[in-house]
Amino acid sequence: MSDRVQGVSHSAIRMASFTGKELREVLRRPGVLLSVILGPFLVMFLFGLGYSGYRAPFATEIVVPAEGDFSRLAQDYETLAPGRLEITQVSDDRDGAEQRLRDGAIDLLVVAPENSAAELRAGNQTTIRVAWNQVDPVYDQLATLATSILVSSLNAEIIEQVAAEGITFAEGTLGPEVSDILPEVIARPTTVETENVAPTEPDVLNFFGPAVFALVIQHLAVTLTALSMVRERLSGQMDRFRVAPVTSMELLVGKYLAYAVLSLGVSAIVGVLLVGVLGVPLLGSIGLFTGIVLLLTFASLGFGLLISLVADSERQAVQLSMLILLASVFFSGFVLPVTDFAQWMQVIAYGLPVTHGIAALQELMLRGNVVDTWMLGALLGIGVVLYVGSLLRLRRVLRTAD
């Protein structure tokens, strides 16, 4: 019995010694504790400070036919859906307005009926056409809600005017007194015909598929490279590099190429599954799609390699990688649009490669082209800056032999 007790006590002592060893390792590297404790807190703090919760109203153009009897003053429509619609202009150019809608210059198009007075005189409802161009299912629902508020407000205004003129449908306005009007026409003088002119249906899988794909590319590249230099620094491999006939640029480019092959191989498999199995559309060219993936991979590898050169342990490298992932989920537009954040927070968000990757892939796959081409240049710029930063840090590491 005493042998068993002695064995248990020895086992407890060994476990306590391992526990103490691990705690001492962590405490000897305060950077790990700071990244574990302050990192998530900083992300949440920035989110709470930078998220405004405000979504800008839809930029709306109203088309009133030349022979229509609706007002042509923008201020006359501002109270129909306050906070939901921002009337940018009132025109009679329907074709031009539809083109502006497809080009993304406006968010919502409202086309007034041509002969509303004649239709009401005949006891018929008039139809207002409302169109938008959204692949985001959330914005599609918001556009539907804004349209409902618009039509309800317009009906209420018409009914109020009719009531004020004696419920005879304004004999002086519409002509002879109208009788035998159906109750539903009196209650709802106008109806709405809606259309989403986006080339793909606003679907959750279609919209978030490219976003998840971009996030996978970045996180894969960062995690693959974040530990690469840390292990070599801790194992003393850097001392061999110092005396070997190899330059820091050759070493860094070799790292880039090795991990790029791995990242792009996995990305190709995920991309095929995304389009071929899940059915997410790819309306744009394969060449441009490949180019976006290459740029996103290049920039993401730079993040991972820079982490591996500044982290003082493998634990800290893993923590920094997870912080990049956490920040990407919060600020990249993966969950909430970047435009929902304050301007200064948007600057930080656009410093993440995945922010540009998500927007570019969604536009290319769901719309067929990349409207915001500056994002491709931004990806290249981020990648170059991170490469130069990694190169300078690597030269310092090799020189000081940490």
TORLOBA-881171 format. One record per residue (C-alpha): residue number from 1; residue in three letters; x, y, z. Coordinates in steps of 0.2 Angstrom, whole numbers, plus 2048, in hexadecimal, padded with zeros to 3 digits. Example, Ala and Ser with C-alpha at 12.3 -4.5 7.8 and 13.67 -1.06 7.14 Angstrom:
<num:1	residu:Ala	u:83E	v:7EA	w:827>
<num:2	residu:Ser	u:844	v:7FB	w:824>
This chain:
<num:1	residu:Met	u:800	v:800	w:800>
<num:2	residu:Ser	u:80E	v:80C	w:804>
<num:3	residu:Asp	u:816	v:808	w:7F4>
<num:4	residu:Arg	u:806	v:80E	w:7EB>
<num:5	residu:Val	u:805	v:81E	w:7F5>
<num:6	residu:Gln	u:818	v:821	w:7F2>
<num:7	residu:Gly	u:815	v:81E	w:7DF>
<num:8	residu:Val	u:806	v:82A	w:7DF>
<num:9	residu:Ser	u:810	v:838	w:7E8>
<num:10	residu:His	u:81F	v:836	w:7DC>
<num:11	residu:Ser	u:813	v:837	w:7CE>
<num:12	residu:Ala	u:80B	v:847	w:7D5>
<num:13	residu:Ile	u:81C	v:84E	w:7D8>
<num:14	residu:Arg	u:821	v:84B	w:7C6>
<num:15	residu:Met	u:811	v:853	w:7BF>
<num:16	residu:Ala	u:814	v:862	w:7CB>
<num:17	residu:Ser	u:825	v:864	w:7C4>
<num:18	residu:Phe	u:81F	v:864	w:7B2>
<num:19	residu:Thr	u:812	v:870	w:7B7>
<num:20	residu:Gly	u:81F	v:87B	w:7BE>
<num:21	residu:Lys	u:82A	v:87A	w:7AF>
<num:22	residu:Glu	u:81C	v:87F	w:7A3>
<num:23	residu:Leu	u:817	v:88E	w:7AE>
<num:24	residu:Arg	u:829	v:894	w:7AF>
<num:25	residu:Glu	u:82B	v:892	w:79C>
<num:26	residu:Val	u:81C	v:89D	w:79A>
<num:27	residu:Leu	u:821	v:8AA	w:7A8>
<num:28	residu:Arg	u:832	v:8AB	w:7A0>
<num:29	residu:Arg	u:82A	v:8B1	w:790>
<num:30	residu:Pro	u:81E	v:8C0	w:795>
<num:31	residu:Gly	u:81A	v:8C3	w:782>
<num:32	residu:Val	u:810	v:8B3	w:782>
<num:33	residu:Leu	u:805	v:8B9	w:791>
<num:34	residu:Leu	u:803	v:8CA	w:789>
<num:35	residu:Ser	u:7FD	v:8C2	w:779>
<num:36	residu:Val	u:7F1	v:8B6	w:782>
<num:37	residu:Ile	u:7EA	v:8C3	w:78E>
<num:38	residu:Leu	u:7EB	v:8D4	w:785>
<num:39	residu:Gly	u:7E9	v:8CD	w:773>
<num:40	residu:Pro	u:7D7	v:8C8	w:774>
<num:41	residu:Phe	u:7D3	v:8D7	w:77F>
<num:42	residu:Leu	u:7DA	v:8E3	w:773>
<num:43	residu:Val	u:7D0	v:8DB	w:764>
<num:44	residu:Met	u:7C0	v:8DC	w:76E>
<num:45	residu:Phe	u:7C4	v:8EE	w:774>
<num:46	residu:Leu	u:7C8	v:8F4	w:762>
<num:47	residu:Phe	u:7B7	v:8EB	w:75D>
<num:48	residu:Gly	u:7AD	v:8F4	w:76A>
<num:49	residu:Leu	u:7B6	v:905	w:767>
<num:50	residu:Gly	u:7B5	v:904	w:754>
<num:51	residu:Tyr	u:7A5	v:8FC	w:750>
<num:52	residu:Ser	u:797	v:909	w:74D>
<num:53	residu:Gly	u:788	v:8FE	w:74A>
<num:54	residu:Tyr	u:783	v:90A	w:73D>
<num:55	residu:Arg	u:77F	v:904	w:72B>
<num:56	residu:Ala	u:77E	v:912	w:71E>
<num:57	residu:Pro	u:76D	v:914	w:716>
<num:58	residu:Phe	u:76C	v:90E	w:704>
<num:59	residu:Ala	u:771	v:91A	w:6F7>
<num:60	residu:Thr	u:761	v:91C	w:6ED>
<num:61	residu:Glu	u:75C	v:923	w:6DC>
<num:62	residu:Ile	u:74A	v:926	w:6D8>
<num:63	residu:Val	u:745	v:926	w:6C6>
<num:64	residu:Val	u:735	v:930	w:6C2>
<num:65	residu:Pro	u:72F	v:92E	w:6B0>
<num:66	residu:Ala	u:72E	v:93E	w:6A6>
<num:67	residu:Glu	u:71B	v:93D	w:6A5>
<num:68	residu:Gly	u:71A	v:937	w:6B7>
<num:69	residu:Asp	u:710	v:940	w:6C5>
<num:70	residu:Phe	u:71D	v:93E	w:6D3>
<num:71	residu:Ser	u:728	v:94B	w:6DB>
<num:72	residu:Arg	u:739	v:94E	w:6D3>
<num:73	residu:Leu	u:740	v:955	w:6E3>
<num:74	residu:Ala	u:74C	v:94A	w:6ED>
<num:75	residu:Gln	u:746	v:952	w:6FE>
<num:76	residu:Asp	u:734	v:94C	w:6FB>
<num:77	residu:Tyr	u:73A	v:93A	w:6FD>
<num:78	residu:Glu	u:746	v:93B	w:70C>
<num:79	residu:Thr	u:738	v:938	w:719>
<num:80	residu:Leu	u:731	v:928	w:710>
<num:81	residu:Ala	u:73F	v:91C	w:718>
<num:82	residu:Pro	u:749	v:927	w:724>
<num:83	residu:Gly	u:75A	v:91F	w:728>
<num:84	residu:Arg	u:757	v:911	w:71B>
<num:85	residu:Leu	u:758	v:91B	w:70B>
<num:86	residu:Glu	u:764	v:929	w:706>
<num:87	residu:Ile	u:75C	v:932	w:6F6>
<num:88	residu:Thr	u:76B	v:936	w:6EB>
<num:89	residu:Gln	u:761	v:93D	w:6DC>
<num:90	residu:Val	u:751	v:93D	w:6D3>
<num:91	residu:Ser	u:751	v:93A	w:6C0>
<num:92	residu:Asp	u:748	v:934	w:6B1>
<num:93	residu:Asp	u:756	v:92A	w:6AA>
<num:94	residu:Arg	u:751	v:918	w:6AE>
<num:95	residu:Asp	u:75E	v:910	w:6A3>
<num:96	residu:Gly	u:76C	v:91A	w:6AB>
<num:97	residu:Ala	u:766	v:917	w:6BC>
<num:98	residu:Glu	u:765	v:904	w:6B9>
<num:99	residu:Gln	u:777	v:905	w:6B3>
<num:100	residu:Arg	u:77D	v:90F	w:6C2>
<num:101	residu:Leu	u:774	v:901	w:6CD>
<num:102	residu:Arg	u:77E	v:8F3	w:6C4>
<num:103	residu:Asp	u:78E	v:8FD	w:6C5>
<num:104	residu:Gly	u:78C	v:8FF	w:6D8>
<num:105	residu:Ala	u:78A	v:912	w:6D7>
<num:106	residu:Ile	u:77A	v:911	w:6E0>
<num:107	residu:Asp	u:773	v:904	w:6EC>
<num:108	residu:Leu	u:760	v:905	w:6E9>
<num:109	residu:Leu	u:756	v:90A	w:6DA>
<num:110	residu:Val	u:743	v:910	w:6DB>
<num:111	residu:Val	u:739	v:912	w:6CB>
<num:112	residu:Ala	u:729	v:91B	w:6CD>
<num:113	residu:Pro	u:71A	v:916	w:6C2>
<num:114	residu:Glu	u:716	v:920	w:6B2>
<num:115	residu:Asn	u:703	v:923	w:6B4>
<num:116	residu:Ser	u:6FF	v:921	w:6C6>
<num:117	residu:Ala	u:6F1	v:92D	w:6C5>
<num:118	residu:Ala	u:6E9	v:924	w:6B7>
<num:119	residu:Glu	u:6EB	v:914	w:6C0>
<num:120	residu:Leu	u:6E3	v:91A	w:6D0>
<num:121	residu:Arg	u:6D5	v:922	w:6C5>
<num:122	residu:Ala	u:6D1	v:911	w:6BE>
<num:123	residu:Gly	u:6D1	v:909	w:6D0>
<num:124	residu:Asn	u:6E2	v:900	w:6CD>
<num:125	residu:Gln	u:6F1	v:8FF	w:6D8>
<num:126	residu:Thr	u:701	v:907	w:6D2>
<num:127	residu:Thr	u:712	v:8FD	w:6D2>
<num:128	residu:Ile	u:722	v:904	w:6D7>
<num:129	residu:Arg	u:732	v:8FB	w:6D2>
<num:130	residu:Val	u:740	v:8F9	w:6DE>
<num:131	residu:Ala	u:750	v:8F1	w:6DA>
<num:132	residu:Trp	u:761	v:8EE	w:6E3>
<num:133	residu:Asn	u:771	v:8E6	w:6DF>
<num:134	residu:Gln	u:776	v:8DB	w:6EE>
<num:135	residu:Val	u:77F	v:8CA	w:6F0>
<num:136	residu:Asp	u:780	v:8CC	w:703>
<num:137	residu:Pro	u:770	v:8C3	w:70A>
<num:138	residu:Val	u:770	v:8CF	w:719>
<num:139	residu:Tyr	u:76F	v:8DF	w:70E>
<num:140	residu:Asp	u:763	v:8D6	w:703>
<num:141	residu:Gln	u:757	v:8D5	w:712>
<num:142	residu:Leu	u:75B	v:8E7	w:717>
<num:143	residu:Ala	u:756	v:8ED	w:705>
<num:144	residu:Thr	u:746	v:8E3	w:707>
<num:145	residu:Leu	u:742	v:8EB	w:717>
<num:146	residu:Ala	u:746	v:8FD	w:711>
<num:147	residu:Thr	u:73B	v:8FA	w:702>
<num:148	residu:Ser	u:72D	v:8F4	w:70D>
<num:149	residu:Ile	u:72F	v:904	w:718>
<num:150	residu:Leu	u:72F	v:90F	w:708>
<num:151	residu:Val	u:71F	v:908	w:701>
<num:152	residu:Ser	u:716	v:908	w:711>
<num:153	residu:Ser	u:71B	v:91A	w:714>
<num:154	residu:Leu	u:716	v:91F	w:702>
<num:155	residu:Asn	u:705	v:916	w:704>
<num:156	residu:Ala	u:702	v:91F	w:715>
<num:157	residu:Glu	u:706	v:930	w:70C>
<num:158	residu:Ile	u:6FA	v:92D	w:6FE>
<num:159	residu:Ile	u:6EC	v:927	w:70A>
<num:160	residu:Glu	u:6EF	v:937	w:714>
<num:161	residu:Gln	u:6EE	v:942	w:705>
<num:162	residu:Val	u:6DE	v:939	w:6FF>
<num:163	residu:Ala	u:6D6	v:93A	w:710>
<num:164	residu:Ala	u:6DA	v:94D	w:711>
<num:165	residu:Glu	u:6D1	v:94F	w:700>
<num:166	residu:Gly	u:6C1	v:947	w:706>
<num:167	residu:Ile	u:6C4	v:935	w:701>
<num:168	residu:Thr	u:6BD	v:938	w:6F0>
<num:169	residu:Phe	u:6CF	v:935	w:6E9>
<num:170	residu:Ala	u:6D1	v:948	w:6E6>
<num:171	residu:Glu	u:6C5	v:94C	w:6D8>
<num:172	residu:Gly	u:6CF	v:95B	w:6D4>
<num:173	residu:Thr	u:6DF	v:951	w:6D3>
<num:174	residu:Leu	u:6DA	v:941	w:6CB>
<num:175	residu:Gly	u:6CB	v:947	w:6C0>
<num:176	residu:Pro	u:6B9	v:942	w:6C2>
<num:177	residu:Glu	u:6B5	v:93A	w:6D3>
<num:178	residu:Val	u:6BA	v:928	w:6D4>
<num:179	residu:Ser	u:6AE	v:91B	w:6DB>
<num:180	residu:Asp	u:6AE	v:908	w:6DE>
<num:181	residu:Ile	u:6C0	v:908	w:6E3>
<num:182	residu:Leu	u:6C5	v:8F7	w:6EB>
<num:183	residu:Pro	u:6CA	v:8F8	w:6FE>
<num:184	residu:Glu	u:6DB	v:8F1	w:6FB>
<num:185	residu:Val	u:6DF	v:8FF	w:6EE>
<num:186	residu:Ile	u:6D9	v:90C	w:6FB>
<num:187	residu:Ala	u:6E4	v:904	w:708>
<num:188	residu:Arg	u:6F3	v:901	w:6FD>
<num:189	residu:Pro	u:6F3	v:90D	w:6EE>
<num:190	residu:Thr	u:704	v:907	w:6E9>
<num:191	residu:Thr	u:70D	v:8F6	w:6E8>
<num:192	residu:Val	u:71F	v:8F2	w:6E6>
<num:193	residu:Glu	u:728	v:8E7	w:6D9>
<num:194	residu:Thr	u:73A	v:8E2	w:6E0>
<num:195	residu:Glu	u:749	v:8DB	w:6D7>
<num:196	residu:Asn	u:75B	v:8D7	w:6DC>
<num:197	residu:Val	u:765	v:8DA	w:6CC>
<num:198	residu:Ala	u:775	v:8D2	w:6D4>
<num:199	residu:Pro	u:77B	v:8C4	w:6C9>
<num:200	residu:Thr	u:77A	v:8B7	w:6D7>
<num:201	residu:Glu	u:76D	v:8B4	w:6E4>
<num:202	residu:Pro	u:770	v:8BA	w:6F5>
<num:203	residu:Asp	u:774	v:8AA	w:6FE>
<num:204	residu:Val	u:77D	v:8A7	w:70E>
<num:205	residu:Leu	u:788	v:899	w:707>
<num:206	residu:Asn	u:78C	v:8A3	w:6F7>
<num:207	residu:Phe	u:790	v:8B3	w:701>
<num:208	residu:Phe	u:79A	v:8AC	w:70F>
<num:209	residu:Gly	u:7A3	v:89E	w:705>
<num:210	residu:Pro	u:7B0	v:8AA	w:6FD>
<num:211	residu:Ala	u:7B2	v:8B2	w:70E>
<num:212	residu:Val	u:7B6	v:8A2	w:717>
<num:213	residu:Phe	u:7C2	v:89D	w:708>
<num:214	residu:Ala	u:7CB	v:8AD	w:70A>
<num:215	residu:Leu	u:7CC	v:8AB	w:71D>
<num:216	residu:Val	u:7D3	v:899	w:71B>
<num:217	residu:Ile	u:7E0	v:89F	w:70F>
<num:218	residu:Gln	u:7E7	v:8AC	w:71B>
<num:219	residu:His	u:7E6	v:8A1	w:72A>
<num:220	residu:Leu	u:7EE	v:893	w:722>
<num:221	residu:Ala	u:7FD	v:89D	w:71B>
<num:222	residu:Val	u:7FF	v:8A6	w:72C>
<num:223	residu:Thr	u:7FF	v:896	w:737>
<num:224	residu:Leu	u:80A	v:88D	w:72B>
<num:225	residu:Thr	u:818	v:89A	w:72C>
<num:226	residu:Ala	u:816	v:8A1	w:73D>
<num:227	residu:Leu	u:820	v:893	w:745>
<num:228	residu:Ser	u:82D	v:891	w:737>
<num:229	residu:Met	u:83A	v:89E	w:73D>
<num:230	residu:Val	u:836	v:89B	w:74F>
<num:231	residu:Arg	u:83C	v:889	w:74F>
<num:232	residu:Glu	u:84C	v:88D	w:746>
<num:233	residu:Arg	u:850	v:89C	w:752>
<num:234	residu:Leu	u:84D	v:891	w:761>
<num:235	residu:Ser	u:856	v:882	w:75A>
<num:236	residu:Gly	u:866	v:88C	w:756>
<num:237	residu:Gln	u:864	v:88A	w:743>
<num:238	residu:Met	u:866	v:89C	w:741>
<num:239	residu:Asp	u:878	v:89A	w:746>
<num:240	residu:Arg	u:87B	v:88F	w:737>
<num:241	residu:Phe	u:872	v:89B	w:72B>
<num:242	residu:Arg	u:87E	v:8A8	w:731>
<num:243	residu:Val	u:88E	v:89F	w:72B>
<num:244	residu:Ala	u:885	v:897	w:71C>
<num:245	residu:Pro	u:887	v:89F	w:70B>
<num:246	residu:Val	u:875	v:8A4	w:70B>
<num:247	residu:Thr	u:86D	v:8B5	w:70B>
<num:248	residu:Ser	u:85E	v:8BB	w:716>
<num:249	residu:Met	u:855	v:8BE	w:706>
<num:250	residu:Glu	u:858	v:8AD	w:6FF>
<num:251	residu:Leu	u:853	v:8A5	w:70F>
<num:252	residu:Leu	u:843	v:8AF	w:710>
<num:253	residu:Val	u:83E	v:8AC	w:6FE>
<num:254	residu:Gly	u:841	v:89A	w:701>
<num:255	residu:Lys	u:835	v:89A	w:70F>
<num:256	residu:Tyr	u:828	v:8A4	w:705>
<num:257	residu:Leu	u:829	v:897	w:6F7>
<num:258	residu:Ala	u:828	v:888	w:702>
<num:259	residu:Tyr	u:819	v:88E	w:70B>
<num:260	residu:Ala	u:811	v:895	w:6FC>
<num:261	residu:Val	u:811	v:884	w:6F4>
<num:262	residu:Leu	u:808	v:87C	w:703>
<num:263	residu:Ser	u:7FC	v:88A	w:705>
<num:264	residu:Leu	u:7F7	v:88B	w:6F3>
<num:265	residu:Gly	u:7F5	v:878	w:6F2>
<num:266	residu:Val	u:7E9	v:878	w:700>
<num:267	residu:Ser	u:7E0	v:888	w:6F9>
<num:268	residu:Ala	u:7DE	v:87F	w:6E8>
<num:269	residu:Ile	u:7D5	v:871	w:6F1>
<num:270	residu:Val	u:7CA	v:87C	w:6FB>
<num:271	residu:Gly	u:7C6	v:886	w:6EC>
<num:272	residu:Val	u:7C1	v:877	w:6E2>
<num:273	residu:Leu	u:7B6	v:871	w:6F0>
<num:274	residu:Leu	u:7AE	v:882	w:6F2>
<num:275	residu:Val	u:7A9	v:884	w:6E0>
<num:276	residu:Gly	u:7A7	v:872	w:6DB>
<num:277	residu:Val	u:79F	v:86A	w:6EA>
<num:278	residu:Leu	u:796	v:878	w:6F3>
<num:279	residu:Gly	u:791	v:881	w:6E3>
<num:280	residu:Val	u:797	v:892	w:6E7>
<num:281	residu:Pro	u:797	v:89B	w:6D6>
<num:282	residu:Leu	u:7A7	v:8A1	w:6CE>
<num:283	residu:Leu	u:7A1	v:8AE	w:6C1>
<num:284	residu:Gly	u:7B2	v:8B6	w:6BF>
<num:285	residu:Ser	u:7C1	v:8B0	w:6B6>
<num:286	residu:Ile	u:7CC	v:8A2	w:6BD>
<num:287	residu:Gly	u:7DC	v:8AC	w:6B9>
<num:288	residu:Leu	u:7D6	v:8BB	w:6C4>
<num:289	residu:Phe	u:7D0	v:8AF	w:6D2>
<num:290	residu:Thr	u:7E1	v:8A7	w:6D2>
<num:291	residu:Gly	u:7E9	v:8B8	w:6D3>
<num:292	residu:Ile	u:7DF	v:8BD	w:6E2>
<num:293	residu:Val	u:7E4	v:8AD	w:6EB>
<num:294	residu:Leu	u:7F6	v:8B0	w:6E7>
<num:295	residu:Leu	u:7F6	v:8C2	w:6ED>
<num:296	residu:Leu	u:7ED	v:8BD	w:6FD>
<num:297	residu:Thr	u:7F9	v:8AE	w:700>
<num:298	residu:Phe	u:808	v:8B9	w:6FD>
<num:299	residu:Ala	u:802	v:8C6	w:70A>
<num:300	residu:Ser	u:7FC	v:8B9	w:717>
<num:301	residu:Leu	u:80D	v:8B0	w:716>
<num:302	residu:Gly	u:815	v:8C1	w:71A>
<num:303	residu:Phe	u:80B	v:8C2	w:72A>
<num:304	residu:Gly	u:810	v:8B1	w:72F>
<num:305	residu:Leu	u:822	v:8B3	w:72C>
<num:306	residu:Leu	u:823	v:8C4	w:735>
<num:307	residu:Ile	u:81A	v:8BB	w:744>
<num:308	residu:Ser	u:827	v:8AE	w:744>
<num:309	residu:Leu	u:835	v:8BA	w:744>
<num:310	residu:Val	u:82E	v:8C5	w:752>
<num:311	residu:Ala	u:827	v:8B7	w:75E>
<num:312	residu:Asp	u:833	v:8B2	w:76C>
<num:313	residu:Ser	u:82B	v:8A0	w:76D>
<num:314	residu:Glu	u:820	v:894	w:764>
<num:315	residu:Arg	u:812	v:898	w:770>
<num:316	residu:Gln	u:812	v:8AA	w:76C>
<num:317	residu:Ala	u:813	v:8A7	w:759>
<num:318	residu:Val	u:803	v:89C	w:75B>
<num:319	residu:Gln	u:7FA	v:8A9	w:766>
<num:320	residu:Leu	u:7FF	v:8B7	w:759>
<num:321	residu:Ser	u:7F8	v:8AC	w:74B>
<num:322	residu:Met	u:7E8	v:8AA	w:755>
<num:323	residu:Leu	u:7E6	v:8BD	w:758>
<num:324	residu:Ile	u:7E8	v:8C0	w:745>
<num:325	residu:Leu	u:7DA	v:8B3	w:742>
<num:326	residu:Leu	u:7CF	v:8BB	w:750>
<num:327	residu:Ala	u:7D2	v:8CD	w:749>
<num:328	residu:Ser	u:7CE	v:8C6	w:737>
<num:329	residu:Val	u:7BD	v:8BF	w:73D>
<num:330	residu:Phe	u:7B8	v:8CF	w:746>
<num:331	residu:Phe	u:7BF	v:8DD	w:73A>
<num:332	residu:Ser	u:7C1	v:8D6	w:728>
<num:333	residu:Gly	u:7AF	v:8D6	w:723>
<num:334	residu:Phe	u:7AD	v:8C4	w:726>
<num:335	residu:Val	u:79E	v:8C6	w:732>
<num:336	residu:Leu	u:79B	v:8D9	w:732>
<num:337	residu:Pro	u:79E	v:8E5	w:723>
<num:338	residu:Val	u:7AE	v:8EF	w:725>
<num:339	residu:Thr	u:7A3	v:8FF	w:722>
<num:340	residu:Asp	u:79A	v:8FC	w:732>
<num:341	residu:Phe	u:7AA	v:901	w:73C>
<num:342	residu:Ala	u:7B1	v:912	w:73F>
<num:343	residu:Gln	u:7BD	v:919	w:732>
<num:344	residu:Trp	u:7CD	v:917	w:73D>
<num:345	residu:Met	u:7C8	v:905	w:740>
<num:346	residu:Gln	u:7C5	v:902	w:72D>
<num:347	residu:Val	u:7D7	v:907	w:72A>
<num:348	residu:Ile	u:7DD	v:8F9	w:736>
<num:349	residu:Ala	u:7D1	v:8ED	w:72E>
<num:350	residu:Tyr	u:7D8	v:8F1	w:71D>
<num:351	residu:Gly	u:7E9	v:8EC	w:723>
<num:352	residu:Leu	u:7E4	v:8DA	w:724>
<num:353	residu:Pro	u:7E6	v:8D1	w:714>
<num:354	residu:Val	u:7D6	v:8C7	w:716>
<num:355	residu:Thr	u:7CC	v:8D7	w:716>
<num:356	residu:His	u:7D1	v:8DA	w:704>
<num:357	residu:Gly	u:7D0	v:8C7	w:700>
<num:358	residu:Ile	u:7BE	v:8C5	w:706>
<num:359	residu:Ala	u:7B8	v:8D4	w:6FC>
<num:360	residu:Ala	u:7C1	v:8D0	w:6EC>
<num:361	residu:Leu	u:7BC	v:8BE	w:6EC>
<num:362	residu:Gln	u:7AA	v:8C2	w:6EF>
<num:363	residu:Glu	u:7A9	v:8CE	w:6E1>
<num:364	residu:Leu	u:7B2	v:8C3	w:6D5>
<num:365	residu:Met	u:7A9	v:8B3	w:6D9>
<num:366	residu:Leu	u:797	v:8BA	w:6DC>
<num:367	residu:Arg	u:798	v:8C9	w:6D0>
<num:368	residu:Gly	u:7A4	v:8C4	w:6C3>
<num:369	residu:Asn	u:7B1	v:8D2	w:6C4>
<num:370	residu:Val	u:7BA	v:8DC	w:6D2>
<num:371	residu:Val	u:7B3	v:8ED	w:6D3>
<num:372	residu:Asp	u:7BF	v:8F3	w:6E1>
<num:373	residu:Thr	u:7CF	v:8EF	w:6D7>
<num:374	residu:Trp	u:7D9	v:8FA	w:6E4>
<num:375	residu:Met	u:7D7	v:8EB	w:6F0>
<num:376	residu:Leu	u:7E3	v:8E0	w:6E5>
<num:377	residu:Gly	u:7F0	v:8EE	w:6E6>
<num:378	residu:Ala	u:7ED	v:8EF	w:6F8>
<num:379	residu:Leu	u:7F0	v:8DC	w:6FA>
<num:380	residu:Leu	u:800	v:8DE	w:6F0>
<num:381	residu:Gly	u:806	v:8ED	w:6FB>
<num:382	residu:Ile	u:803	v:8E4	w:70B>
<num:383	residu:Gly	u:80C	v:8D5	w:705>
<num:384	residu:Val	u:81B	v:8DF	w:700>
<num:385	residu:Val	u:81C	v:8E9	w:710>
<num:386	residu:Leu	u:81B	v:8D9	w:71A>
<num:387	residu:Tyr	u:829	v:8D1	w:70F>
<num:388	residu:Val	u:834	v:8E0	w:712>
<num:389	residu:Gly	u:830	v:8E0	w:724>
<num:390	residu:Ser	u:834	v:8CE	w:726>
<num:391	residu:Leu	u:844	v:8D0	w:71C>
<num:392	residu:Leu	u:84A	v:8DE	w:727>
<num:393	residu:Arg	u:846	v:8D4	w:737>
<num:394	residu:Leu	u:84E	v:8C4	w:730>
<num:395	residu:Arg	u:85F	v:8CE	w:72C>
<num:396	residu:Arg	u:85F	v:8D4	w:73E>
<num:397	residu:Val	u:85C	v:8C3	w:745>
<num:398	residu:Leu	u:86A	v:8BB	w:73B>
<num:399	residu:Arg	u:875	v:8CA	w:740>
<num:400	residu:Thr	u:872	v:8C8	w:752>
<num:401	residu:Ala	u:870	v:8B5	w:752>
<num:402	residu:Asp	u:861	v:8B5	w:75E>
